[in-house]
């Protein structure tokens, strides 16, 4: 399955890399960097919804991701208002949340069980920032 890189609910970016490979991540990184540039030019904040259900990247891929993140500036991290990670395993959600308590990521991160929860969290943050709320995309699963 190819990477899902969906900006149809701009400024909300939904991504799913399955499987999580260096090549899939590089495709994501290029797409995300372009979105950061667009958001900066428009003066809006980005929101990321990352679908990590059932995924476990290799240590090599984790290192690759960390190297890319190290190239980002504080301004780029600050342009992202919220990263919501969808994880279907309760133990992994709890572990990720605990890690965030010990060392908060540069972009605020929330770990949730469903895309519906992710959508609600993003809409709440958009409202706080007085940013327009896009129409709910199909992945928001509001039925």
C-alpha positions in Angstrom: 0.0 0.0 0.0 1.5 3.4 -0.9 1.7 6.3 1.5 -1.5 8.2 2.1 -0.7 11.9 2.0 -4.0 13.8 2.2 -4.4 17.6 2.4 -8.0 17.7 1.3 -9.0 19.2 4.6 -6.3 21.9 4.5 -4.7 23.0 6.9 -5.1 19.5 8.3 -2.7 17.0 6.9 -3.5 13.3 7.2 -0.8 10.8 6.6 -0.4 7.0 6.8 2.8 5.3 5.8 2.3 1.6 5.3 4.7 0.0 5.5 7.0 2.6 7.2 10.0 2.6 5.0 12.7 5.1 4.4 11.3 5.7 0.9 7.8 6.2 2.2 9.1 8.6 4.9 11.1 10.6 2.3 7.9 11.0 0.3 6.1 12.2 3.4 9.0 14.6 4.3 8.9 16.2 0.9 5.1 16.6 1.1 5.2 17.9 4.6 8.0 20.4 3.9 6.0 21.8 1.0 2.9 22.1 3.3 5.0 23.9 5.9 6.1 26.4 3.2 2.5 26.9 2.1 1.3 27.4 5.6 4.0 29.9 6.4 3.2 31.9 3.2 -0.5 31.9 4.1 0.1 32.6 7.8 -1.9 29.6 9.0 -1.1 26.8 11.4 -0.9 23.2 10.3 -2.4 20.2 11.9 -1.1 16.6 11.4 -3.2 13.5 11.8 -0.8 10.6 11.6 -2.3 7.1 11.3 0.1 4.8 13.1 -2.3 1.9 13.6 -0.5 -1.4 13.4 2.8 0.1 12.4 6.2 -0.5 13.9 9.0 1.2 12.0 12.5 -0.4 12.1 15.2 1.2 14.2 16.9 2.3 10.9 13.7 4.2 9.9 13.4 5.7 13.3 16.9 7.0 13.0 16.2 8.3 9.5 13.1 10.2 10.8 15.1 11.7 13.7 17.8 12.9 11.3 15.1 14.7 9.2 13.5 16.2 12.3 16.9 17.6 13.4 17.0 19.6 10.1 13.7 21.4 11.0 13.8 24.9 12.5 11.9 26.0 15.6 9.8 28.1 13.3 8.8 25.0 11.3 7.9 23.1 14.5 5.9 26.1 15.7 4.0 26.3 12.4 2.5 22.9 13.3 -0.2 23.6 15.9 -0.9 20.0 16.8 0.1 16.5 15.8 -2.5 13.9 16.5 -1.3 10.3 16.3 -4.0 7.6 15.8 -2.9 4.4 17.5 -5.3 1.4 18.0 -3.2 -0.3 20.7 -4.0 1.0 24.2 -0.6 0.1 25.7 1.3 1.9 22.9 -1.0 5.0 23.3 -0.3 5.0 27.0 3.5 4.6 26.4 3.6 7.4 23.9 1.6 9.7 26.2 3.9 9.0 29.1 7.0 9.7 27.0 5.4 13.1 26.0 5.0 13.9 29.7 8.7 13.4 30.3 9.9 15.3 27.3 7.3 17.3 25.4 7.8 17.3 21.6 8.4 20.6 19.9 5.0 20.3 18.3 2.2 19.5 20.8 1.2 15.9 20.3 -1.9 14.0 21.3 -2.3 10.2 21.0 -5.8 9.0 20.3 -7.6 5.7 19.4 -9.7 6.9 16.4 -9.8 9.3 13.5 -13.0 10.7 15.0 -11.1 11.6 18.2 -8.4 13.2 16.1 -10.9 15.3 14.2 -12.5 16.5 17.4 -9.2 17.5 18.9 -8.1 19.4 15.7 -11.4 21.2 15.5 -11.1 22.3 19.1 -7.7 23.7 18.5 -8.8 25.4 15.3 -11.6 27.1 17.2 -9.2 28.3 19.9 -7.0 29.9 17.3 -10.0 31.4 15.4 -9.0 29.6 12.3 -11.7 28.4 9.8 -12.8 24.8 10.2 -12.8 22.9 6.9 -15.6 20.5 6.0 -15.2 17.1 7.7 -13.3 14.7 5.4 -14.4 11.1 5.0 -11.6 9.9 7.3 -13.1 11.8 10.2 -15.7 9.1 10.5 -18.4 11.3 12.0 -21.3 9.0 11.1 
